Amino acid sequence: MIQQRGNMDWMLKELADDVPDIHQIVVLSADGLRIARHGGDPDVADRLAAACAGLQSLAAAVASEIPYSDGVMRLVVIEVTGGFFYLMAAGTGAYLAVLAGETVDAGLVGSRMRDMVVRIGAHLTSPPRHDGQTG
């Protein structure tokens, strides 16, 4: 079972309020289950969470090929026409994902995400599931 330590809504809202043009924020487990979200459509949040599980796995595989790397994915940024996508490791077995528009300050998003993870990383932790448990 995914255990959420208190209501994270206010934490995610703070990130969205600090950075203009953030569309959606999702906290997910390493296996792609949504733990929390702010903004946007819940179905989109679920699809993003599922896609992020594969993305973080691919990023870790690439990281393991970098000399002197510990093989741990810390941040992935994707820029596309229309905006940005960020995925950041955010505690044991948990990740923070952000969808933002094209006018967002790209550096500010990464910086605020990192600040958030440092401040409240313990709240963004998803213990592994055992014995066939689902969210």
Secondary structure, 3 states (H helix, E strand, C coil): CCCCCCCCHHHHHHHHHHCCCEEEEEEEECCCCEEEEECCCHHHHHHHHHHHHHHHHHHHHHHCCCCCCCCCCCEEEEEECCEEEEEEECCCCEEEEEEEECCCCHHHHHHHHHHHHHHHHHHCCCCCCCCCCCC
